[in-house]
Amino acid sequence: MPDLDHAIELAGPEGVRLTGLSRQLGQRQQLVFAPDTRTVIWATEQPDGQWMTEELSAERALMQVPPRHRCEAPDEYRLLLRATLDERPSVLPAQLDERIDDLQERLVHLSALRAELLSVD
């Protein structure tokens, strides 16, 4: 099993340690963003002190970060969000608008569902 240094090496020379998100996840978790591949090396310390690593897409890594931790490391969270977007600047506005519209629609439905469920006696 590799050690933590190996996980950092997997992210490449431009790798970015996501210390804020890692700190929020606990001592046994270390995340490193690999900009060349737009992936996250997620390292987990095992009981024997060795580190198990997994390479995740930025999108999958974001799904595994609990929502309460996202606002505690906003720059790192936005770095990963950016990695899920198209690299072409001309496409970004439409892609962002689509995601924002989707989230707004979800909020409308969640709010309606909440009101419906709370009104039931």
C-alpha positions as CSV (number, residue, x, y, z in Angstrom):
1,M,0.0,0.0,0.0
2,P,1.4,3.4,-0.9
3,D,2.2,6.2,1.6
4,L,0.7,9.7,1.6
5,D,3.7,11.0,-0.4
6,H,2.8,8.6,-3.2
7,A,-0.8,10.0,-3.3
8,I,0.7,13.5,-3.6
9,E,2.9,12.4,-6.4
10,L,-0.1,10.9,-8.3
11,A,-1.5,14.4,-8.6
12,G,1.6,15.5,-10.5
13,P,3.9,18.4,-10.1
14,E,1.1,20.9,-10.2
15,G,-1.0,19.0,-7.7
16,V,-2.9,21.1,-5.2
17,R,-3.4,19.8,-1.7
18,L,-6.9,20.5,-0.6
19,T,-6.0,21.1,3.0
20,G,-9.2,22.8,4.0
21,L,-11.5,20.1,2.7
22,S,-9.1,17.4,4.0
23,R,-9.2,19.0,7.5
24,Q,-12.9,19.1,7.5
25,L,-13.1,15.4,6.6
26,G,-10.8,14.3,9.4
27,Q,-7.2,13.3,10.0
28,R,-7.5,10.1,8.0
29,Q,-8.5,11.8,4.8
30,Q,-6.2,13.8,2.4
31,L,-7.4,15.2,-0.9
32,V,-5.1,16.4,-3.7
33,F,-6.4,18.0,-6.9
34,A,-4.6,17.0,-10.1
35,P,-5.1,19.8,-12.5
36,D,-3.7,18.0,-15.5
37,T,-6.4,15.3,-15.3
38,R,-9.0,17.4,-13.4
39,T,-9.3,14.6,-10.9
40,V,-8.9,14.3,-7.1
41,I,-6.6,11.9,-5.4
42,W,-8.5,10.8,-2.3
43,A,-6.2,9.2,0.2
44,T,-7.5,7.4,3.3
45,E,-5.2,6.3,6.1
46,Q,-5.8,2.7,7.1
47,P,-5.6,1.3,10.6
48,D,-2.1,0.0,9.9
49,G,-0.9,3.5,9.0
50,Q,-0.7,2.9,5.3
51,W,-2.6,5.1,2.8
52,M,-5.1,3.8,0.3
53,T,-5.6,6.1,-2.7
54,E,-8.4,6.4,-5.2
55,E,-8.5,8.7,-8.2
56,L,-11.9,10.3,-8.5
57,S,-13.4,12.8,-11.0
58,A,-13.9,16.2,-9.5
59,E,-17.6,15.7,-9.8
60,R,-17.5,12.4,-7.9
61,A,-15.3,13.9,-5.2
62,L,-17.7,16.8,-4.8
63,M,-20.5,14.3,-4.2
64,Q,-18.6,12.7,-1.5
65,V,-17.9,15.9,0.4
66,P,-20.7,16.4,2.9
67,P,-22.5,19.7,2.3
68,R,-21.6,21.1,5.7
69,H,-17.9,21.0,4.7
70,R,-18.3,22.9,1.4
71,C,-18.7,26.3,2.9
72,E,-15.8,25.8,5.3
73,A,-13.3,25.6,2.4
74,P,-15.0,27.8,-0.3
75,D,-11.9,28.3,-2.5
76,E,-11.2,24.6,-2.7
77,Y,-14.8,23.8,-3.3
78,R,-15.0,26.3,-6.2
79,L,-11.7,24.9,-7.6
80,L,-13.4,21.5,-7.8
81,L,-16.6,22.9,-9.2
82,R,-14.6,24.7,-11.9
83,A,-12.9,21.4,-12.8
84,T,-16.4,19.9,-13.6
85,L,-17.0,22.6,-16.2
86,D,-16.0,22.7,-19.8
87,E,-12.5,24.2,-20.4
88,R,-13.7,26.4,-23.3
89,P,-14.6,29.9,-22.1
90,S,-17.2,30.3,-24.8
91,V,-19.2,27.4,-23.4
92,L,-19.0,28.4,-19.8
93,P,-21.9,30.9,-19.5
94,A,-24.4,28.5,-21.0
95,Q,-23.2,25.7,-18.9
96,L,-23.3,27.7,-15.7
97,D,-26.8,29.0,-16.6
98,E,-28.0,25.4,-17.2
99,R,-26.7,24.3,-13.8
100,I,-28.1,27.3,-12.0
101,D,-31.5,26.8,-13.6
102,D,-31.5,23.1,-12.6
103,L,-30.7,24.0,-9.0
104,Q,-33.4,26.7,-8.9
105,E,-35.9,24.2,-10.2
106,R,-34.9,21.7,-7.5
107,L,-35.3,24.4,-4.9
108,V,-38.8,25.1,-6.0
109,H,-39.8,21.5,-5.9
110,L,-38.0,20.9,-2.5
111,S,-39.8,24.0,-1.0
112,A,-43.2,22.8,-2.3
113,L,-42.5,19.3,-1.0
114,R,-41.5,20.7,2.4
115,A,-44.7,22.8,2.6
116,E,-46.8,19.8,1.6
117,L,-45.2,17.5,4.2
118,L,-45.3,20.0,7.0
119,S,-49.0,20.8,6.4
120,V,-50.0,17.2,7.0
121,D,-51.4,16.7,10.5
